[in-house]
Amino acid sequence: MSVMRTDKWLLEAYERPIELCEKLRELFDGAYASEIYDYLLLHGMYSPSTNGKDRIIKLQSNQVWGMVQNEAQILQNMWKGPDIPIFIFPSDDSNQTMKIDFNGKSGLSFKDKLFLFISEQNTEAEIKSLLTHEYNHVCRLNYYPKHEDDYTLLDTIILEGLAENAVRERFGEEFLSSWTSFYTDKELLKMWKKLIIPNRSILKTDLKHHNLLYGSPLYPKMAGYSVGYFLVKKHMENNDLTSKDLLSAEPEQYSL
C-alpha cells in the first residue's frame, strides 16, 4: 500500500490546489482537475489559507505520512484488502460543521483509492480511527459484489455501520464518531422500523437517500449512519461475528 507524499506536493503548491489535482486526473477517468478539486472540497479538503505551509510542516512534524503508511499495512494484512494509493491533505479549517461534529477531519473512499483530510490538531489515535473507517469502506467495496452506483439506502447504512464497528473493534468506543451515541436503542429501533425499512431500496441518486443518512428538517440528524452502526453491532454480538466476517455479507441478512 502506498501513501503518496502529498506533503511534498503541498509545500510546492499549497496555494494552487487545482494544480495539485492535476496529479490525480488519471485516477478519475478523464475528469478535469478543477472538477476533482470541487469534489474533494465538498468532502472536506482544504481551501488555501494564509498559514497553509505552517499546517503542512506541523503535520510533517507529527510524522503523519509515515504513521498512516504503517497503519495502512496493518489494515491491509488484517483484512486481506487491496493495495491502493492513499492521499493525505489538510482539511477545511473553515468548515464549522466538520470541526464540531468530526473534530476537523474527514475521509473519502473509493474502490481503488482513499483520501484523508485532517487537521494538525488531530491525534494519532484519531487519524488511525479515520483510516480504519475509510479503508474498511475500500474493502467492503471490493468484497461485496455490487457496483457502488447501484447502492441502496440499506447498502449504504451497512457500509457505514461496518466501518464504524471496525473502529470499535480496534480502538474501543472512546474513538467512535459522536453520531454513534446520538440516540438510545429504543429510538434507533423505532427509526429502523419507521424510516429505514420503508425506504431501504431507494438509490444513492435520490435526495431522500442523502437526507435519511445525514438528517434534514424532516429526519433526525445522522439517522442512517446511527441506525447502520446499531444494526451491524447487534448482528455482530448476536452471531459472534467480526467486521471482517461481514465484508462480503448481503445486507438483507441484518434485522432487529
C-alpha positions as CSV (number, residue, x, y, z in Angstrom):
1,M,0.0,0.0,0.0
2,S,1.4,3.4,-0.9
3,V,0.8,6.6,1.0
4,M,1.6,9.3,-1.6
5,R,4.0,12.0,-0.4
6,T,1.4,14.8,-0.8
7,D,3.4,16.8,1.8
8,K,6.0,17.5,-0.8
9,W,3.3,18.4,-3.3
10,L,1.7,20.8,-0.8
11,L,4.9,22.5,0.1
12,E,5.4,23.3,-3.5
13,A,1.9,24.3,-4.5
14,Y,-0.3,24.6,-1.4
15,E,-1.8,27.9,-2.8
16,R,-2.7,26.1,-6.1
17,P,-4.9,23.1,-5.2
18,I,-6.2,22.7,-8.7
19,E,-2.6,22.3,-9.8
20,L,-2.2,19.5,-7.2
21,C,-5.3,17.9,-8.6
22,E,-3.7,17.6,-12.0
23,K,-1.7,14.8,-10.4
24,L,-4.9,12.9,-9.7
25,R,-6.5,13.1,-13.1
26,E,-5.5,9.6,-14.2
27,L,-7.4,8.2,-11.2
28,F,-10.7,10.0,-12.1
29,D,-11.4,8.7,-15.6
30,G,-10.9,11.9,-17.6
31,A,-12.2,14.5,-15.1
32,Y,-10.7,17.9,-15.2
33,A,-8.5,19.0,-12.3
34,S,-11.0,21.7,-11.3
35,E,-13.8,19.1,-11.2
36,I,-11.7,16.8,-9.0
37,Y,-10.9,19.7,-6.6
38,D,-14.5,20.7,-6.4
39,Y,-15.5,17.2,-5.5
40,L,-12.7,16.8,-2.9
41,L,-13.6,20.2,-1.5
42,L,-17.2,19.0,-1.0
43,H,-15.9,16.1,1.1
44,G,-13.5,18.1,3.4
45,M,-10.4,19.2,1.5
46,Y,-8.8,22.5,2.4
47,S,-9.2,25.9,0.8
48,P,-5.9,27.8,0.7
49,S,-5.3,30.0,3.8
50,T,-2.6,32.3,4.9
51,N,-1.0,29.8,7.3
52,G,-1.1,26.9,4.9
53,K,2.5,25.8,4.8
54,D,2.8,26.0,8.5
55,R,0.0,23.4,8.7
56,I,2.0,21.1,6.4
57,I,5.1,21.4,8.5
58,K,3.1,20.7,11.6
59,L,1.7,17.5,10.0
60,Q,5.2,16.5,9.0
61,S,6.5,17.0,12.5
62,N,3.7,14.8,13.7
63,Q,5.0,12.1,11.3
64,V,1.6,11.7,9.8
65,W,2.6,10.3,6.5
66,G,4.8,7.6,8.0
67,M,2.3,6.7,10.6
68,V,-0.5,6.3,8.0
69,Q,1.8,4.1,5.9
70,N,2.4,1.7,8.8
71,E,-1.2,1.6,9.8
72,A,-2.4,1.0,6.3
73,Q,-0.1,-2.0,6.0
74,I,-1.6,-3.4,9.2
75,L,-5.1,-3.0,7.9
76,Q,-4.3,-4.5,4.5
77,N,-2.8,-7.6,6.2
78,M,-5.7,-7.9,8.7
79,W,-8.5,-7.7,6.1
80,K,-6.6,-9.1,3.0
81,G,-7.6,-5.9,1.3
82,P,-6.5,-4.3,-2.0
83,D,-3.2,-2.3,-2.5
84,I,-4.4,1.2,-3.2
85,P,-2.9,4.7,-3.1
86,I,-3.7,6.9,-0.1
87,F,-3.7,10.7,-0.3
88,I,-3.4,13.0,2.7
89,F,-4.4,16.6,2.5
90,P,-5.2,19.3,5.1
91,S,-8.9,19.5,6.0
92,D,-11.1,22.6,5.5
93,D,-10.4,24.7,8.7
94,S,-13.3,27.0,7.8
95,N,-15.9,24.2,7.9
96,Q,-17.6,24.6,11.3
97,T,-19.8,21.6,10.9
98,M,-16.8,19.4,10.3
99,K,-15.0,21.0,13.3
100,I,-17.9,20.5,15.6
101,D,-19.2,17.0,14.5
102,F,-15.9,15.4,13.3
103,N,-13.2,17.3,15.1
104,G,-11.9,18.8,11.9
105,K,-11.3,15.5,9.9
106,S,-13.0,13.6,7.2
107,G,-12.3,10.9,4.6
108,L,-13.3,9.8,1.2
109,S,-13.1,6.2,-0.1
110,F,-13.3,4.6,-3.5
111,K,-12.8,1.0,-4.6
112,D,-9.3,1.9,-5.9
113,K,-8.1,4.9,-3.8
114,L,-8.6,6.7,-0.5
115,F,-8.3,10.3,0.8
116,L,-7.8,11.6,4.3
117,F,-8.5,15.2,5.2
118,I,-7.0,16.0,8.6
119,S,-6.1,19.0,10.7
120,E,-2.9,19.5,12.6
121,Q,-4.8,19.2,15.9
122,N,-5.9,15.6,15.2
123,T,-4.2,13.0,17.4
124,E,-2.6,9.8,16.1
125,A,-5.4,7.8,17.5
126,E,-8.0,9.9,15.7
127,I,-6.1,9.6,12.4
128,K,-5.8,5.8,12.9
129,S,-9.5,5.5,13.6
130,L,-10.4,7.6,10.5
131,L,-8.1,5.4,8.3
132,T,-9.7,2.3,9.8
133,H,-13.1,3.5,8.9
134,E,-12.2,4.6,5.4
135,Y,-10.1,1.5,4.5
136,N,-12.9,-0.7,5.7
137,H,-15.1,1.0,3.1
138,V,-12.5,0.2,0.4
139,C,-12.5,-3.5,1.5
140,R,-16.3,-3.6,1.5
141,L,-16.5,-2.0,-2.0
142,N,-14.1,-4.7,-3.2
143,Y,-15.6,-7.7,-1.4
144,Y,-19.3,-7.0,-1.8
145,P,-20.2,-7.7,-5.5
146,K,-22.4,-4.7,-6.2
147,H,-21.4,-1.5,-8.1
148,E,-21.4,1.5,-5.8
149,D,-23.7,3.4,-8.2
150,D,-26.4,0.8,-7.6
151,Y,-26.2,1.1,-3.8
152,T,-29.5,1.5,-2.0
153,L,-30.1,3.1,1.4
154,L,-29.7,-0.3,3.1
155,D,-26.4,-0.9,1.3
156,T,-25.1,2.4,2.5
157,I,-26.1,2.2,6.1
158,I,-24.5,-1.3,6.3
159,L,-21.3,0.1,4.6
160,E,-21.1,2.8,7.3
161,G,-22.1,0.5,10.1
162,L,-19.4,-2.0,9.2
163,A,-16.7,0.7,9.1
164,E,-17.6,2.2,12.4
165,N,-17.8,-1.2,14.1
166,A,-14.3,-1.9,12.8
167,V,-13.2,1.2,14.7
168,R,-14.9,-0.1,17.8
169,E,-13.2,-3.4,17.5
170,R,-9.7,-1.9,17.1
171,F,-9.8,1.1,19.4
172,G,-12.9,0.8,21.7
173,E,-15.9,3.1,22.0
174,E,-13.8,6.1,23.1
175,F,-12.8,6.7,19.4
176,L,-16.1,6.2,17.8
177,S,-17.8,9.1,15.9
178,S,-20.1,11.2,18.0
179,W,-23.2,10.1,16.0
180,T,-22.9,6.6,17.4
181,S,-24.3,7.8,20.7
182,F,-26.9,10.3,19.5
183,Y,-29.8,8.0,20.2
184,T,-31.0,5.3,22.6
185,D,-31.5,1.7,21.4
186,K,-35.2,2.3,21.6
187,E,-35.0,5.4,19.4
188,L,-32.8,3.5,16.9
189,L,-35.2,0.6,16.7
190,K,-38.0,3.0,16.0
191,M,-36.0,4.7,13.2
192,W,-35.1,1.4,11.7
193,K,-38.8,0.4,11.5
194,K,-40.3,3.8,10.6
195,L,-37.6,5.3,8.4
196,I,-35.1,2.8,7.1
197,I,-37.2,-0.3,6.3
198,P,-39.8,1.6,4.2
199,N,-37.0,3.4,2.3
200,R,-34.4,0.7,2.2
201,S,-34.4,0.3,-1.6
202,I,-34.1,4.0,-2.6
203,L,-30.9,4.6,-4.6
204,K,-28.0,7.0,-3.9
205,T,-29.2,9.3,-6.6
206,D,-32.4,10.0,-4.7
207,L,-32.2,13.1,-2.5
208,K,-34.1,11.3,0.2
209,H,-31.2,8.8,0.5
210,H,-28.9,11.7,1.5
211,N,-31.4,13.2,3.8
212,L,-32.1,9.9,5.6
213,L,-28.4,9.3,6.0
214,Y,-27.4,12.8,7.3
215,G,-30.6,14.2,8.6
216,S,-32.7,17.1,7.4
217,P,-35.6,19.2,8.7
218,L,-37.8,16.0,8.2
219,Y,-35.4,13.4,9.6
220,P,-33.2,13.1,12.7
221,K,-29.5,14.1,12.4
222,M,-27.3,11.3,11.1
223,A,-30.2,8.9,11.2
224,G,-29.0,6.4,8.6
225,Y,-25.4,6.4,10.0
226,S,-26.7,5.8,13.5
227,V,-29.1,3.0,12.6
228,G,-26.4,1.4,10.5
229,Y,-23.9,1.3,13.3
230,F,-26.6,-0.1,15.7
231,L,-27.8,-2.7,13.2
232,V,-24.3,-4.1,12.5
233,K,-23.2,-4.0,16.1
234,K,-26.3,-6.0,17.2
235,H,-25.8,-8.5,14.4
236,M,-22.1,-9.0,15.3
237,E,-23.0,-9.5,19.0
238,N,-25.9,-11.9,18.4
239,N,-23.9,-14.1,15.9
240,D,-20.4,-13.8,17.4
241,L,-19.0,-12.2,14.2
242,T,-16.3,-9.7,13.4
243,S,-16.4,-6.9,10.9
244,K,-14.0,-8.9,8.7
245,D,-16.5,-11.8,8.7
246,L,-19.1,-9.4,7.2
247,L,-17.1,-7.7,4.5
248,S,-18.9,-9.7,1.7
249,A,-22.2,-10.3,3.5
250,E,-25.6,-9.4,1.9
251,P,-27.4,-6.5,3.7
252,E,-30.6,-8.4,3.7
253,Q,-29.4,-10.7,6.5
254,Y,-29.4,-7.9,9.0
255,S,-32.5,-7.4,11.2
256,L,-33.6,-6.1,14.6
